Amino acid sequence: MKKISIIIPTYNERLNIVRLLSALTRTMKKFNYEIIVVDDNSPDGTSSVVSAYSNKNHRVRLVKRINERNLSSAIISGFEEARGSTFVVMDADLSHDPEILPEMVKNINKGYDIVIGSRRIKGGGAENWPFYRKIQSDIATMLARLFIGVKIKDPMSGFFALKRDLYINSKHRLNSQGYKILLEIYAKSNPKNIKEIPFIFRNRSHGYSKLTRKVVIQYLKMLFDIRFREP
């Protein structure tokens, strides 16, 4: 069975990460998989919790980055460490439902280049999502369509699976300082077959959102660079 590499970037997710790892262990028990947690030296001790968990479950590996803190570069670091032929990216805050991972992986095996967990198709949505966060997501989605011409319904999703080869063929063009790596891969790898699978996004119960003014500026810069500076 082909190996699946699940990449989870973390920063201050100590209260969430064990629940997620345990849920993934149950959901993926019929698959050949590994979990790579990329922690940006979280002050709350996330890396210590993951390290202790990995001693009991050797499918879990920790990548601890000391002097870096950036979402896209953390995911790319996970890709570089991954041994699987399929990559999955998901958040550590329990907002992404592990139960749809088997369906995502099966669709990659059917030949899709990218499979996206989508909030914006029938059956998908968001639960207990603050109104201002929805507005932010709507605006970001609209800008992605205007600047890049994306056809997918939920280009802002951080929950997706892709073929390893798709990453390998585009990695030299990816901007590690970006915020939404899915958009980067979409724009720079020209995937032929994309599928969206509905899921219900759940707002985090512990910790805080990483959406800051700096992140917004990075996102706008990424759109500008893709639209006007990419050949």
N, C-alpha and C positions, 0 to 999 in steps of 0.2 A: 504494500500500500504506500502510495506517495506521501511524503511527510508534509505536514502543514505547520508553518511557523506563525505563531500569534504574537504580534508586537504590541506591547502596552507601554506607552510613555507615562512616566509618573513624576509628580512634584507635590509633596505633602498630601499623600493619599493613604497614610497609615491606617486610617479608620475604615477604608473601603477595600483595600487590596486583597486581604485574605478572603473576604466574602466573594470577590470576583474570581480569584484563583480556584477556590473550592467549587464554584458554580461551573467554571470551565472544565475542571477535572471530571465532573459528573456528565456534562453535556458532550464532551469529546472522547468519552471512554472507548468508543468503537473505532476511533481514528488513530492514525500514527501522527502524533503532534508534538510540538515543543512550544513552550511559552517563554518569551524573552521580555523581561521587564527592564526598561531603560529608565533609570532614575537619575535625575539631575541634582544629586547630593541634597536631598530634601532635609530641611532642618528638623522635621518632625520624626525622623527615624524610619521613613518608609523602607529604605534599603536594608536596614537591619531586620525588619519584619519579613521582607522577601527572602533574604539570605537564610533566615531560620526556616522558612517554609520550604525552600529549595533543598534543605538537608533531608527533609522527609519525602519530597517529591522531586525526583531528579529530572523530570520533564521541564521543570521551571529553572530558568537561568537568569541571573542578575547581571546587568551592565550598568555600572555606576560611573557617572561622568562628574568630574569634580569642578571643572571651570567653565562648564557650558550650561546654558538654560534656554532652550529654544525647542519648540514642539517639532518642527519639520526636521531639524538636524537630529533630534532624538530618534525619530522614526527611521531616518536614513541609517543611523547607527545600528538600529535593530535589524534593518534589512541586511546590512553588511555582516552581521553576526549570524544571520539565519541560515539554516541548512535545508530548509524545505523547498519544494517546487511551487508551493502556493503560499503567499503571504496574506495574513489578515491583520488589519489595524483596528484597534478599538481603544476607547477611553477607559481609565481605571475607576471612574467615579460612579459606576453602576448605571449610567444613563443608557448604555448600549446592551441590548438583550442577548445574552450568550445562546439562548435557545434557537436563534435563527442561523447560528454558525454552520451546522450540518447542511442546511439548505444552500447557504452561500458556497460552501466548498463543493457540493455536488454540482452546482451550476458552473463553477470553474472547470470541473472535470468534464462537463459536457461541451466545453469549448469556448465559454465566455472569457474575455480578457479581463474584465473588471466586473465584480458584482457588488452592488452598493446597498447598504441598509438605508432605506429611504423613509423619511417622515412625510413626504409630499406626494405619495401615490395612494390609491385606494387601499384602505386597511392600515395605513400608517398614520402617525400623528404624534402629538406631544402631550404628556400628562403633567399637570402642575407646573407648567412652564410660565414664568413671569411674562406679562404682556410686553414689557420693553425688550426682553430677549427675543421674542417672536418678531418684533418690528426690526430689530437689528439683523436677524437672520433673513427676513424678507428683503431688506435693502441690499445685503451682501449678495443674495441670490440674484436679484435684479441686475446688480453691477456686473456679476460674472457673466450673465447672459448678454449684456450690452457690450462689454469689453472683449470677451473671448468667444461669444456665440455658442455657449454650451447648450447641448440639447437635453441633458439629463435633468430630471425634475428636482433632485436634491444635491446640487453640486457642493453644498456646504457640509455635507455629511462627513464625519470623521470616522465612520464605521464602514469598512469596505474590505474586499478581498481582491487579489490580483495575481496573475501569473508571474513567477519569478523572472521569466524572460522579458516581460514588459518593463520591469524595473531595470534589468541589466542593460537593455537597449537605450534607455533614456537617462540613466543615472548621471552621465557626464554633463547633462543639461539642467539638472535640477538645482534649484536655489535652496540651500540649506537654511537660509534665514527667513524663509517664507512661513506662513501660518497654516495654510490649507494645502497639504501635500497632495491630496486627491486632485485638486484643480491643476497643480503643476504637472502631475503625471498625465492627466487627461490632455492637457494642452501640448505636451511635449513628446508623447509617445504614440499619438494617433491610434488609439485602440479601435478595433473594428467592431467588436461585439461587446455591448454593455447591457447588463440586466440590473434592474432595481427590485429589491424585495422589501415589502412593507414591514415596519416595526414601530413600536410605540416608544418614543423617547421619554425617559423619566428624569426629572430634575434631580440633581444630587441631593442626598440627605445629610452628608458630612462634607466639611471643607468649603471651599469657595471657588467661584468661577475664575479661570485664568484669562478671561477676556479683559484686557487692559487697553489704554490708549495707545501704547506702544504696539500692541498686537494689531489694532485697527490700522495704524499707519503702515505696518509691515504688509498687511493684506492689500491695501490700496496700492502700495509700491509694486507688489507682485503683479497685480492686474495691469498696471501701467507697463511694466517690463515685458510681460507676455504679449501685450497688444502692440507695443511700439518698438521694442528692442529685439524681439525674437525674429529670426529670418522666417 
